[in-house]
Amino acid sequence: MTEQRAHSREPAHAPPRPLFVPEGADGFTLAQAMAPGQHIETLCPCGERAEFDARAWMDRGLGFQALQDFSGRLRCSCGGRQAWFEVWPGEPGTSGLKVRSAAELYD
C-alpha cells in the first residue's frame, strides 16, 4: 500500500502579526503588565479582542494586584462580564486594535 502525504501549504491569509502565547500572564501584577515595551489586551469569550489601557486602575493604586483579578470587572459589548488578559510585546497604541480603558470599565 502506498502512503499518501498531505501537501503542506502556506495559509491563504496571514495574521496581522505573529502569534504570541503569553507566558505567565496569570502571574503578572497590573504594574508588571504595564511595563515599558509591552501592552495589555483583553479577549472576551465571544471573540472580541481589544487593547486595554489600565492607567485609571494604576492611578487608584491598584498596580500591586494580580492582573487576572481584574477580569471580572470588565464588560464586553456582547454583554459578557468576563474577559481574559494577555500581555503582548509592543508599546501601547501599536496593536492596531480598538483601545478600551479601565475608566470606562470595558462598556
Backbone as CSV, one residue per row, in Angstrom:
resi,resn,N_x,N_y,N_z,CA_x,CA_y,CA_z,C_x,C_y,C_z
1,MET,0.853,-1.173,0.000,0.000,0.000,0.000,0.895,1.231,0.000
2,THR,0.544,2.190,-0.807,1.319,3.410,-0.924,0.827,4.426,0.095
3,GLU,1.775,5.065,0.813,1.415,6.066,1.803,1.241,7.413,1.113
4,GLN,0.104,8.032,1.351,-0.128,9.359,0.792,0.119,10.394,1.874
5,ARG,0.795,11.438,1.505,1.084,12.506,2.455,0.267,13.741,2.090
6,ALA,-0.171,14.386,3.118,-0.892,15.642,2.888,0.106,16.691,2.416
7,HIS,-0.317,17.464,1.449,0.539,18.534,0.962,0.502,19.683,1.956
8,SER,1.670,20.115,2.376,1.678,21.278,3.247,1.666,22.512,2.364
9,ARG,0.931,23.513,2.775,0.844,24.736,2.006,0.779,25.917,2.963
10,GLU,1.113,27.045,2.466,1.038,28.265,3.254,-0.437,28.615,3.467
11,PRO,-0.778,29.207,4.614,-2.174,29.595,4.826,-2.603,30.636,3.800
12,ALA,-3.879,30.631,3.483,-4.415,31.561,2.492,-4.409,32.999,3.003
13,HIS,-4.401,33.171,4.301,-4.350,34.512,4.870,-3.320,34.523,5.987
14,ALA,-2.688,35.617,6.150,-1.684,35.738,7.203,-2.243,36.604,8.319
15,PRO,-1.964,36.245,9.561,-2.422,37.097,10.660,-1.701,38.441,10.586
16,PRO,-2.295,39.485,11.140,-1.677,40.805,11.053,-0.366,40.911,11.826
17,ARG,-0.096,39.973,12.705,1.157,39.944,13.455,1.409,38.513,13.886
18,PRO,2.618,38.192,14.293,2.907,36.819,14.685,2.078,36.387,15.889
19,LEU,1.756,35.116,15.926,1.030,34.568,17.063,1.915,34.636,18.288
20,PHE,1.376,35.084,19.387,2.128,35.203,20.630,1.318,34.561,21.731
21,VAL,1.895,33.608,22.406,1.236,32.983,23.542,1.891,33.549,24.792
22,PRO,1.149,34.316,25.580,1.757,34.947,26.736,2.236,33.917,27.745
23,GLU,3.454,34.104,28.224,3.988,33.214,29.244,3.753,33.832,30.604
24,GLY,3.105,33.097,31.473,2.944,33.555,32.845,2.068,34.772,33.009
25,ALA,1.194,35.056,32.051,0.339,36.235,32.161,-0.496,36.174,33.431
26,ASP,-0.841,34.962,33.869,-1.625,34.824,35.097,-0.851,35.312,36.313
27,GLY,0.472,35.299,36.260,1.276,35.711,37.397,1.663,37.180,37.393
28,PHE,1.283,37.936,36.356,1.648,39.341,36.269,0.799,40.180,37.217
29,THR,1.432,41.147,37.849,0.644,42.176,38.527,0.263,43.205,37.467
30,LEU,-0.671,44.059,37.803,-1.090,45.092,36.860,0.103,45.964,36.471
31,ALA,0.926,46.344,37.440,2.090,47.188,37.159,3.087,46.473,36.252
32,GLN,3.329,45.185,36.467,4.254,44.436,35.619,3.732,44.355,34.184
33,ALA,2.420,44.186,34.035,1.822,44.067,32.705,1.911,45.380,31.935
34,MET,2.016,46.487,32.653,2.080,47.796,32.007,3.509,48.312,31.882
35,ALA,4.493,47.445,32.031,5.898,47.839,31.923,6.201,48.346,30.509
36,PRO,7.230,49.170,30.369,7.599,49.676,29.041,7.875,48.539,28.058
37,GLY,7.462,48.738,26.807,7.717,47.757,25.758,6.667,46.672,25.639
38,GLN,5.594,46.790,26.390,4.509,45.803,26.286,3.183,46.492,26.551
39,HIS,2.115,45.795,26.218,0.778,46.329,26.430,-0.163,45.200,26.801
40,ILE,-1.330,45.559,27.287,-2.346,44.592,27.725,-3.422,44.499,26.653
41,GLU,-3.841,43.284,26.377,-5.003,43.062,25.517,-6.010,42.230,26.284
42,THR,-7.286,42.435,25.967,-8.352,41.642,26.563,-9.010,40.800,25.480
43,LEU,-9.478,39.654,25.887,-10.173,38.755,24.971,-11.424,38.250,25.664
44,CYS,-12.570,38.538,25.067,-13.861,38.092,25.587,-14.154,36.700,25.042
45,PRO,-14.909,35.881,25.764,-15.296,34.578,25.225,-16.031,34.663,23.882
46,CYS,-16.644,35.814,23.564,-17.339,35.967,22.278,-16.355,36.147,21.136
47,GLY,-15.073,36.394,21.473,-14.059,36.571,20.453,-13.600,38.002,20.266
48,GLU,-14.268,38.970,20.896,-13.843,40.362,20.755,-12.516,40.569,21.472
49,ARG,-11.608,41.208,20.767,-10.279,41.493,21.309,-10.077,43.001,21.272
50,ALA,-9.463,43.528,22.307,-9.176,44.968,22.360,-7.887,45.192,23.132
51,GLU,-7.206,46.263,22.781,-6.078,46.694,23.607,-6.686,47.358,24.835
52,PHE,-6.024,47.230,25.961,-6.607,47.714,27.210,-5.687,48.709,27.889
53,ASP,-6.218,49.871,28.203,-5.492,50.919,28.904,-5.918,50.885,30.374
54,ALA,-5.023,50.441,31.239,-5.343,50.269,32.658,-4.843,51.425,33.525
55,ARG,-4.508,52.554,32.898,-3.953,53.670,33.679,-4.890,54.135,34.791
56,ALA,-6.193,54.093,34.597,-7.126,54.529,35.645,-6.994,53.642,36.880
57,TRP,-6.774,52.346,36.686,-6.585,51.451,37.835,-5.236,51.699,38.493
58,MET,-4.217,51.978,37.690,-2.902,52.302,38.242,-2.986,53.586,39.062
59,ASP,-3.712,54.572,38.561,-3.866,55.848,39.267,-4.572,55.676,40.605
60,ARG,-5.354,54.616,40.733,-6.047,54.326,42.003,-5.196,53.484,42.933
61,GLY,-3.929,53.227,42.558,-3.018,52.476,43.424,-3.209,50.974,43.389
62,LEU,-3.752,50.443,42.280,-4.049,49.018,42.198,-2.977,48.220,41.463
63,GLY,-1.824,48.813,41.197,-0.775,48.152,40.432,-0.224,46.893,41.054
64,PHE,-0.369,46.714,42.362,0.153,45.536,43.052,-0.735,44.302,42.883
65,GLN,-1.975,44.478,42.441,-2.907,43.352,42.327,-2.604,42.511,41.093
66,ALA,-2.927,41.223,41.194,-2.729,40.309,40.065,-3.615,40.733,38.896
67,LEU,-3.049,40.713,37.712,-3.766,41.129,36.510,-5.075,40.366,36.354
68,GLN,-5.055,39.074,36.567,-6.267,38.273,36.365,-7.363,38.581,37.379
69,ASP,-7.020,39.232,38.499,-8.045,39.606,39.479,-9.014,40.642,38.918
70,PHE,-8.623,41.306,37.843,-9.455,42.345,37.262,-10.425,41.817,36.198
71,SER,-10.287,40.572,35.793,-11.064,40.080,34.649,-12.572,40.141,34.865
72,GLY,-13.044,39.971,36.070,-14.471,40.045,36.343,-15.015,41.458,36.363
73,ARG,-14.140,42.457,36.319,-14.573,43.852,36.326,-14.885,44.373,34.933
74,LEU,-14.635,43.567,33.937,-14.798,44.024,32.562,-16.141,43.590,32.006
75,ARG,-16.667,44.410,31.110,-17.911,44.058,30.432,-17.719,44.306,28.949
76,CYS,-17.993,43.319,28.147,-17.848,43.415,26.697,-19.140,43.968,26.095
77,SER,-19.046,44.427,24.874,-20.238,44.930,24.184,-21.265,43.826,23.947
78,CYS,-20.834,42.542,24.003,-21.773,41.431,23.847,-22.588,41.198,25.120
79,GLY,-22.203,41.856,26.207,-22.895,41.681,27.483,-22.138,40.775,28.441
80,GLY,-21.121,40.076,27.935,-20.328,39.198,28.790,-19.618,39.984,29.874
81,ARG,-19.495,39.379,31.044,-18.881,40.071,32.170,-17.566,39.425,32.590
82,GLN,-16.918,38.791,31.658,-15.634,38.149,31.950,-14.751,38.296,30.725
83,ALA,-13.513,38.644,30.920,-12.564,38.734,29.814,-11.212,38.257,30.314
84,TRP,-10.406,37.751,29.409,-9.066,37.318,29.761,-8.091,38.415,29.397
85,PHE,-7.061,38.536,30.198,-5.990,39.477,29.904,-4.816,38.741,29.290
86,GLU,-4.151,39.396,28.361,-2.908,38.895,27.781,-1.923,40.050,27.759
87,VAL,-0.658,39.724,27.944,0.392,40.729,27.884,1.156,40.499,26.589
88,TRP,1.196,41.521,25.747,1.809,41.426,24.422,2.998,42.365,24.324
89,PRO,3.992,42.005,23.530,5.108,42.928,23.299,4.652,44.091,22.429
90,GLY,5.314,45.212,22.572,4.985,46.398,21.782,4.403,47.488,22.657
91,GLU,4.718,48.699,22.308,4.228,49.848,23.073,2.709,49.967,22.957
92,PRO,2.046,50.513,23.990,0.604,50.752,23.896,0.272,51.603,22.679
93,GLY,-0.832,51.273,22.041,-1.285,52.014,20.872,-0.733,51.510,19.553
94,THR,0.097,50.467,19.586,0.691,49.958,18.349,0.052,48.658,17.861
95,SER,-0.930,48.148,18.589,-1.523,46.852,18.223,-2.464,46.946,17.032
96,GLY,-3.005,48.116,16.776,-3.993,48.260,15.713,-5.399,47.887,16.159
97,LEU,-5.548,47.486,17.408,-6.853,47.121,17.950,-7.541,48.339,18.549
98,LYS,-8.845,48.235,18.704,-9.594,49.262,19.415,-9.044,49.320,20.839
99,VAL,-8.914,50.513,21.391,-8.397,50.665,22.752,-9.566,50.911,23.691
100,ARG,-9.705,50.047,24.686,-10.702,50.220,25.742,-9.941,50.664,26.980
101,SER,-10.613,51.257,27.943,-9.898,51.718,29.130,-10.579,51.286,30.409
102,ALA,-9.778,51.237,31.464,-10.307,50.899,32.785,-11.292,51.965,33.245
103,ALA,-11.105,53.186,32.778,-12.001,54.268,33.165,-13.424,54.017,32.669
104,GLU,-13.572,53.322,31.538,-14.919,53.046,31.014,-15.379,51.638,31.382
105,LEU,-14.556,50.890,32.108,-14.876,49.532,32.553,-15.333,48.636,31.426
106,TYR,-14.747,48.832,30.247,-14.968,47.940,29.100,-16.416,47.890,28.657
107,ASP,-17.166,48.950,28.894,-18.561,49.017,28.433,-18.620,49.423,26.989
